[in-house]
Amino acid sequence: MLKKALYLIPVTLGNNSPELVLPASVFNILQQLDEFIVENVRSARRFLRKAGFDKDFDKITFRVLDKHTSVETVSTFIESVKTGKPVGLLSEAGVPCIADPGAEIVKYCHFNSIEVVPLVGPSSIILGLMASGFNGQNFAFHGYLPIDKSKLKQKIKELEANILKNDQTQIFIETPYRNNKLIGFLTGVCQKSLKLCIAAELTTEHEFIRTKPIHEWKNDQPDLHKKPAIFLLYK
């Protein structure tokens, strides 16, 4: 029987079988839950079924936590845990609370002395860093970079300064349909001495991971349109 806690449930990064990337302990815990905090109910149900969850969804409680959820609403999501019930928190992909709104509910749990249990699963940030060959002792994740070209150029120059001054790997993401445009921009703006790692569709059969100097990407740009990817810059 599960203890009273908020369980942070990892989700696959792509449309692959959960058993290929998640440990057995995750499936065991899932089967004992009947209440979930999710970013999207439809995709959460789809993942749960692929993970072997066989309970009747009509008897399962789903609470939506996304960028539109108010702070006041978030505070009500832990009422079940307060009464002794275990609850699961799912992200859309990867691990909860990393580039994900789940951090708000975790914060409320800590403020209310509720235990938080993180479960092992795939994180594109960590997997990309592991496979990049870059500095894994000192790194920074910046999320999405600005869309405006002038602001984007300014941000990239800031990242370059962090690399050279602090010996720090710079990690960021982009909306999948703008991946190709971002790669083209990076090759035109970044210092040629820097290296870029592109890690796309991680943990899937179409996984792509390459680290090359900026100038080499310019003439060998992959087509990553609508493919989930993470980008890493280093010297």
CORRA-V629614 format. One record per run of one state. SS is the DSSP state (H for helix, E for strand, C for the rest). FROM is the first residue (numbers start at 1). LEN is the number of residues. If there is no record, write none. Layout:
ss | from | len
SS | FROM | LEN
SS | FROM | LEN
This chain:
ss | from | len
C | 1 | 5
E | 6 | 4
C | 10 | 1
E | 11 | 1
C | 12 | 6
H | 18 | 3
C | 21 | 3
H | 24 | 7
C | 31 | 4
E | 35 | 4
C | 39 | 2
H | 41 | 10
C | 51 | 6
H | 57 | 3
C | 60 | 1
E | 61 | 4
C | 65 | 6
H | 71 | 4
C | 75 | 4
H | 79 | 4
C | 83 | 4
E | 87 | 4
C | 91 | 3
E | 94 | 1
C | 95 | 8
H | 103 | 9
C | 112 | 4
E | 116 | 3
C | 119 | 5
H | 124 | 9
C | 133 | 6
E | 139 | 6
C | 145 | 4
H | 149 | 18
C | 167 | 2
E | 169 | 5
C | 174 | 2
H | 176 | 14
C | 190 | 5
E | 195 | 6
C | 201 | 7
E | 208 | 6
H | 214 | 5
C | 219 | 10
E | 229 | 6
C | 235 | 1
